[in-house]
């Protein structure tokens, strides 16, 4: 391993950073324009790190700062995202060095990761579970019509508006009256960042039915029209999901995808060839807090972390 330094991305010129993103994240052509939004730059003064060898960026550790409520106390936390080490610099210890520096930014860290990343986290004594999975329903090729009621005029559809966000937050707060010990904070400030400031908010619709909400991100990929269910106040076997699926059929959407928890979903919906496991990993030096995260955080959705826009 050569001598290296680890720096915050704010210490680099924008040109240097964008050149690196263009090389390292070729699959994500929009990162150059939206990285400030993606990493929520300016919130809590947390920001991604880069690892530099011979004046070149060879590693990157992204993050999204959030808050987590632990009983009545609000704790700072970060999602770990966009971890990268140059192919020529792997297996040399840079990945572990970068992870070690990243873990010092904030005392509570969570991530959704693949198996390779999970192996690194476990070396740092992270805990994990595989309760989450991504489900894709190819509605274009399946006859779901018999499963649904006729189109319901009470299904309201609107673009992302501040008033709708406020109404959604009120609904979430009402549902949180029976609070768990630990939960991800999705308050008005958070939703405004995630939705109102979102660079692709024009592609997001708010569906409302009988005071329940579902947020859908509609986009085209490889000649398919797809909807990611960013967030819903109800489970995947609920009436609003059925009505939105029917709406999607009529609007020529090929796939609907959502994140679900195997402990909460309707098992009849789990078709093995349409699901993909997601590892949820988390770390804190507080063992009691780790156990509470394991027991209480069970509602991660596409709107969390970066899984919506890295597909």
Residue pairs with C-beta under 8 A, 6 or more apart in sequence:
1 92
1 93
1 94
2 53
2 54
3 53
4 51
4 52
4 53
4 58
4 94
4 97
5 51
5 52
6 49
6 50
6 51
6 52
6 97
6 98
6 101
7 49
7 50
7 52
8 47
8 48
8 49
8 50
9 17
9 35
9 39
9 47
9 48
9 49
9 50
10 41
10 47
12 50
12 57
16 57
17 35
17 50
18 32
20 50
20 57
20 60
21 28
21 31
21 32
21 35
22 32
24 57
24 60
24 84
24 86
25 31
25 82
25 84
28 309
28 310
30 199
30 309
31 38
33 199
34 199
35 41
36 42
37 193
37 197
37 198
37 199
38 62
38 64
38 81
38 306
38 309
39 47
39 48
39 62
39 63
39 64
39 81
40 46
40 64
40 65
40 193
41 47
43 65
43 193
44 65
44 76
46 63
46 65
46 76
46 78
46 105
46 106
47 63
48 60
48 61
48 62
48 63
48 82
49 60
49 61
49 98
49 101
49 102
49 105
50 57
50 59
50 60
50 61
51 57
51 58
51 59
51 60
51 61
51 85
51 94
51 97
51 98
52 58
53 89
53 94
58 85
58 86
58 88
58 89
58 94
59 84
59 85
59 86
59 89
59 94
59 95
59 98
60 82
60 83
60 84
60 98
61 80
61 82
61 83
61 98
61 99
61 101
61 102
62 80
62 81
62 82
62 83
62 306
63 78
63 79
63 80
63 81
63 102
63 105
63 106
64 78
64 79
64 81
64 305
64 306
65 76
65 77
65 78
65 106
66 77
66 78
66 79
66 184
66 185
66 190
67 74
67 75
67 76
67 77
67 184
67 185
67 187
67 190
68 74
68 75
68 77
68 108
68 182
68 183
68 184
68 185
69 75
69 179
69 182
69 183
69 184
69 185
70 181
70 182
70 289
70 292
71 181
71 182
74 185
75 107
75 108
76 106
76 107
76 108
77 106
77 108
77 109
77 110
78 105
78 106
78 108
78 109
78 110
79 109
79 110
79 111
79 112
79 304
79 305
79 306
80 102
80 109
80 110
80 111
80 113
81 111
81 305
81 306
82 306
82 310
83 95
83 98
83 99
83 113
83 117
85 94
85 95
85 98
95 120
96 120
96 123
96 124
99 120
99 121
99 124
100 124
102 109
103 109
103 124
103 283
107 284
107 285
107 286
108 282
108 283
108 284
108 289
109 126
109 282
109 283
109 284
110 280
110 281
110 282
110 283
110 293
110 297
111 117
111 121
111 280
111 281
111 282
111 305
112 132
112 278
112 279
112 280
112 281
112 300
112 304
112 305
112 307
113 121
113 279
113 281
114 279
115 279
117 279
118 126
118 128
118 279
118 281
121 128
121 281
121 283
122 128
124 283
125 283
126 281
126 282
126 283
127 281
127 282
127 283
127 290
127 293
127 294
128 279
128 280
128 281
128 282
129 279
129 280
129 294
130 277
130 278
130 279
130 280
131 261
131 262
131 263
131 280
131 298
132 259
132 260
132 261
132 262
132 277
132 278
132 279
132 280
132 300
133 259
133 260
133 262
133 270
133 275
133 276
133 277
133 278
134 257
134 258
134 259
134 275
134 276
134 278
134 307
135 236
135 257
135 258
135 259
135 260
135 269
135 270
135 271
135 274
135 275
136 255
136 256
136 257
136 274
136 275
136 276
137 245
137 255
137 256
137 257
137 274
138 254
138 255
138 274
139 245
139 248
139 249
139 253
139 254
139 255
139 256
140 249
140 252
140 253
140 254
140 255
144 245
144 246
144 249
145 246
145 249
147 242
148 242
148 243
148 245
148 246
149 242
149 243
149 246
151 243
151 246
151 247
151 250
152 209
152 243
154 209
154 210
155 207
155 208
155 209
155 240
155 243
155 244
155 247
156 207
156 208
156 209
157 205
157 206
157 207
157 208
157 247
158 164
158 205
158 206
158 208
159 201
159 202
159 204
159 205
159 206
160 195
160 196
160 198
160 201
160 204
160 206
161 206
162 192
162 196
164 206
164 208
165 188
165 191
165 192
165 195
165 196
166 188
168 191
168 206
168 213
168 233
169 186
169 187
169 188
169 191
171 211
171 212
171 213
171 233
172 186
172 233
175 233
176 183
180 296
181 292
181 295
181 296
182 289
182 292
182 293
182 295
182 296
182 297
183 296
183 297
183 299
184 297
184 299
184 300
184 304
186 231
186 303
194 303
195 201
195 204
195 215
198 204
200 217
200 219
200 309
203 217
203 218
203 219
204 215
204 216
204 217
204 218
204 230
205 215
205 216
205 218
206 213
206 214
206 215
207 213
207 214
207 215
207 216
207 240
207 243
207 244
207 247
208 214
209 239
209 240
209 243
210 239
210 240
212 232
212 233
212 234
212 238
212 239
212 240
213 231
213 232
213 233
213 240
214 229
214 231
214 232
214 233
214 234
214 240
214 241
214 244
215 229
215 230
215 231
215 232
215 303
216 227
216 228
216 229
216 230
216 244
217 227
217 228
217 230
217 302
217 308
218 225
218 226
218 227
218 253
219 225
219 226
219 228
220 226
221 311
224 254
224 255
225 252
225 253
225 254
225 255
226 253
226 254
226 255
226 256
226 257
227 244
227 248
227 253
227 255
227 256
227 257
228 257
228 258
228 302
228 308
228 311
229 236
229 241
229 244
229 256
229 257
229 258
229 259
229 301
229 302
230 301
230 302
230 303
230 308
231 301
231 302
231 303
232 238
232 240
232 241
232 258
232 301
234 240
234 241
235 241
235 264
235 265
235 266
236 258
236 260
236 265
236 266
236 269
237 265
237 266
237 268
237 269
244 256
245 256
248 256
257 302
257 311
258 301
258 302
259 278
259 300
259 301
259 302
259 307
260 269
261 298
261 299
261 300
262 270
263 298
264 298
264 299
278 307
280 297
280 300
282 290
282 293
282 294
282 297
283 290
284 290
284 293
302 308
